[in-house]
Amino acid sequence: MKRRIASWENGHGVPDGFYGPLLCEALNLTPVELGLHSFAEFGESVLDAGYPESPAAVFANVERLWRADLNGHEPLLTSSPSQPAWNEASLRWLVAPEASFPAQPSSESPRVGLADIAVIKSTADMFAQLDDRFGGDHARQSLIQYLSRDVVPLLSGRYTQAVGRALFSTVAEATLLAAWMSYDACHHGLAQRYLLQALRLAQDGDDRRLAGSVLSAMSHQATFLGRYVEGATLARAARMGISRVATPTLLAQFHAMEARALARSGDGRGCEIALAEATRELDRRNNDDEPEWITYFDEVELAAEAAHCFRDVSSARQSVSHAENAMSGTHVRSDFFATMVLADAHMHAGEPEEACRVASDALDLGEQLKSSRCVSYLAEFRQNLARAGTTAAVREFEEQAADHRLWLAADNLTRT
């Protein structure tokens, strides 16, 4: 019986008509209090990675996903991304007709106004700051709880078309944040499913620019997971899909995502062309005409992207040069990534002592970060370090690093 309970708690199977009531009676608790209802309620539908067919479908999907996430539904948290879903979503969005609008509910549903949307926006902005400073695993569950408890009722409320479009766009942005935080925590299947919902919400919000940014996030994740062709294709689809409403900063960011995918695939020439286009676009930007959420992408961010790219095409000196200009001083996780890329670049340049010094700075910087992606950067560095051989400087660094939380997590990762 204990094994059955543990299995149900981990999301493997559902208590049947005999064991479910028996368990509730034995513990004098309701199915809701035991959390057993969630698994029967979610079933396989929560694992669907298809593109939502309608506003009603995406409303149901986000509600189900947020609740399953909060309940720790293991099959969802450990699910893998679907490769066909990336291609389907980009194509469906590119050829989509006019934005849809849901049928309005009964007069008993809550009325939604612009003030409600402003609250969602402000709350999501707060979580975005926490994500940037402490990593995706720090407050991810709190964001999901807020979305599940406070935002779901608004989606099924009463609103005008103008308010509805603004609501869908704002919830799309918050769902995109949930996706980024889940991706940072390496819940990759869950992150992809959030991205799919964010794309559909942006479509029905008639927010072409935000939808393109969702595809760019999909590109980033695909490249991180080694799906380089899909990564480049998604970045190109994002660029194509916003052609009528494009801004220089958005185009620069999309070109940079394409460059990242091409660099990882070994296409150095294509990578350099994409980076040159990104630089050209960024040079002509005017932040007054840009969506507020993309203005973070500046010369420092582009330098960080270029540093990644040149590291991956084995141009160590160029990677060092760009990485040294990629420290914002304000975005902790981004600065951690840039510092680790600089360490990798020094390692590739045959400078293990300098690489260790820089990596030590990264460990100090990342001490407050709860980010599985940060751990993966360290694991990659450790593989490069192992190939460099043992020197006094390397031994000293490893001794100093041994007590750092991220280093210990990377140690567990490299052993599995």
PyMOL commands that set and color helices and strands:
alter all, ss='L'
color gray80, all
select helices_A, chain A and resi 2-9+19-27+31-34+37-42+45-47+55-70+74-77+83-94+114-134+136-155+161-184+188-204+208-224+228-241+248-265+268-283+287-289+292-294+299-312+316-323+332-348+352-368+372-387+392-401+405-415
alter helices_A, ss='H'
color red, helices_A
deselect
rebuild
show_as cartoon
